[in-house]
Amino acid sequence: MARLDAHLQGHPYAKSAIDTALWDLTGQAANLPLYTLLGGRRAADMPLYHSITCIAPKDMALIASEAYDTGMRQFQVKLGASGDWQTDVERLIKVREVVGTGPLVYGDWNNGGTQLDCTRVGRAVAHLDIMLEQPCPTFEECAAVRAATGLPMKMDELAHDTGSLLQAHRLGIMDAVALKLSKFGGLSAMRRARDLCQHLGARMCVEDTWGSDITTAVLLHLAASTAPRNLMNTCDLSSYVAPRLAPNAPTRLQGRIAPPVGIGLGVVPDIDTLGQSAAIFD
């Protein structure tokens, strides 16, 4: 990847696919699963989170209740779609009511909220044990919300390299962070980010911007090799898309998921499902 970076600056999303393929080939050549190459398997399985789309508060509560019954214990509550902070407060209150006091609940504006509205929401739900996720577009605004509400904060959109992780940590707004494979440019950079977060003591969501069985397999290998005390959750992207590319890939069970079994990525995509190759390189 260093050679690729020397010839092409930026474009992390494109590089992510190449880097993933090289890690898979390395695992196959070594006859080892990726989690062994990434530091060794630290957990039999890992917790998942359930993302709840931003709709009417009562409907979001119903989604949370149904997910809870399947074993989910971490809930990402999307906020901001209705444009008024009072409804966002109601969303968080109703979800917390149906899942009880134990599970993790965090409100996510996807960096689209204003400092004023996010502060209002945070202060209104501070008694409910809520975490805030990336409320505003800038580090400074997020830090101001954290200071005004006293609530823990998870970073997402602003986290894309080791420099951004260090800045968020310095400002005290990285209790947790979403590490997304394609944003970092592949598994090599994600592993460095993971190790830095472990050193800094931040909790991590190991995920990606989107994907299917191949991407999910990469995430599960990295999550399985992460210290459990630093892993907040991971993401089963395969469950959000169809068709499945690898029929025998891991599936969720009682709110948790285990990494693939086998060398390299441990998943073999079905060629017929993938379709004809767009290009072949010798």
Buried (B, 14 or more C-beta within 10 A) or exposed (E): BEEBBEEEEEEBBBBBBEBBBBBBEEBBEEEEBBBBBBBEBBBEBBBBBBBBEBBEBEEBBBBBBEBBEEBBBBBBBBBBBBEEBEBBBBBBBBBBEBBEEEBBBBBBBBBBBBBBBBBBBBBBBEEBBBBBBBBBBEBEBBBBBBEBBEBBBBBBBBBBBBEBBEBBBEBEBBBBBBBBBBBBBBBBBBBBBBBBBBEBEBBBBBBBEEBBBBBBBBBBBBBBBBBEEBBBBBBBBBBEBEEBBBEBBBEBEEBBBBBBEBBBBBBBBEEEEEEEEEEEEE
